[in-house]
Amino acid sequence: MNGKLDRGGIARLIAGDIPPGSYVNLGIGQPTLIADHLTPEQNITLHTENGMLGMGPAATGDQIDGDLINAGKLPVTELPGASYFHHADSFAIMRGGHLDVCVLGAFQVSGTGDLANWHTGAEDAIPAVGGAMDLATGAKEVWVMMSLFDRDGTAKLVPRCSYPLTGIGCVTRVYTNEAVFLLDAGSVRVRATYGVPFTGLASRIDVPLLPPAARPRAGDKPAGRPG
Amino acid sequence: MLLIAATADDAIRGISDGATVLIGGFGNAGQPMDLIDALLRSGTTGLTVVNNNAGQADAGLAVLIRERRVRKIICSFPRQSDSWHFDAAYRAGEIELELVPQGTLAERIRAAGAGIGGFFTPTGYGTMLAEGKETRVIDGRGYVFETPIHADAALIKALKADRSGNLIYRKTARNFGPVMAAAARHTIVQVSEVVQSGELDPEHVVTPGIYVDVLVAAEPGRAAAAQGRGGLERVDTP
């Protein structure tokens, strides 16, 4: 059994699972690490909500250009074949179901695929939603990248989200430091565990879990090829 | 009729207290800093501002908020590491926030410019941000009814304009510019350069001049040249 995954390990795992030729949005924050592990052979096109397809790696030195930033407002580069478009078009790309995969962070995911990732609901919190609801609603596959437990040891994969929702029944996979979960019509199958046995995992999570399939099942296949 | 202003201060004249103003930009990319600074100098207050964010650090929109010129902000992502002026105003109860998912914000602005009375979007269905709104299930999927955002004025930034008011933008600084230009009753555009009509390839124009009311060249050389003529120049012969 291998050990638990670190952030880089989760990012590498997700990068390897993205089907070749996909159009992908990596949101902001942690999931943007995935871009570092994509290979040219995969021919992945990255979308950024602020109006670009064909986003390249982070800009450094002379490459930094205030007019060329990502969703996290960090300077990036453009790749050959890139395109720019206005915000309404950029979100039509999301909402219209044109993105093959998006990867988002999360506070909580429910066993039925509900996502909570924009607001803790705390009275003194200033809410900010950005493009999270549009991505959760629009992408063909919504994958979550998160730690499985919060700092208090509370599981973030839950029967029902207690934080305000971002989207309902939208998450199809959850990649964590201890396991990968495949969500399908209310059932949650563990694809693999990292550093913990399946039984040890199941006892700490309040969602019924199916064990890893002995041989590949339909739900184990990579996301559908882009249409 | 297109006007070319000598200065940003000339360009923003006519925006009155209490106006609803669309301000372009995503973060600082595409934010029309010269026009916002002029709006600040004008003393106009009680504004409703529509922008993706609620200002960053100590420039542009953040300063308008610091100076309490903004009564209400309609945006998708107010809170970030350097939104301290918004945070302070919000916690003091001195600014109203209407939080809108980003794609819904863009589409509500687009709808205003396109004469659409409202639309059903799946974004936000079943969430806090749909509370109190009309919903409908269409082909088994839930949708939320959203209404257009009309505005008295839009302040946007483009790379270049020609003397017909046609605009081109630069990279991700395009963001909300094209939809805001169409949505406002009075659209004011800050550009680096105003060129003669015919110098922009019509195939490359992103915002057609019909949406543009006032241009101001922010590039120092061009602004100085325009200043010689003073005030607002009416463009009769592009």
Interface residues (C-beta under 8 A of the other chain):
Chain A: T48 E49 N50 G51 M52 D65 G66 D67 L68 I69 K73 E78 Y84 F85 H86 H87 A88 S90 F91 A92 M94 R95 H119 D124 I126 P127 A128 V129 G130 G131 A132 M133 D134 T137 G138 P164 L165 T166 G167 I168
Chain B: F26 G27 N28 A29 G30 N52 Q56 S76 F77 P78 R79 Q80 F86 D87 Y90 R91 L97 L99 V100 P101 Q102 G103 T104 A106 E107 I109 R110 T121 P122 T123 G124 Y125 G126 T127 M128 L129 G142 Y169 R170 K171 T172 A173 R174 N175 F176 G177 P178 V179 V206
